């Protein structure tokens, strides 16, 4: 279940709504350069 850095923008928006749910999946995404 690995997301691509391309969807970083979309992920940031999604993780904002479900931060507690994407907490484990947002960390790697946040690592990507914006």
C-alpha positions, 0 to 999 in steps of 0.5 A: 500500500505505497503511494507515489510522491505524485499524489503527495498533494492529494495525500496531504489533503486526505491525511489532513481530514483523517490524520489519525488514520493516515498517521502511519501512511502520511509520514512517508508521504510527508518525507517526499519533496513538495 
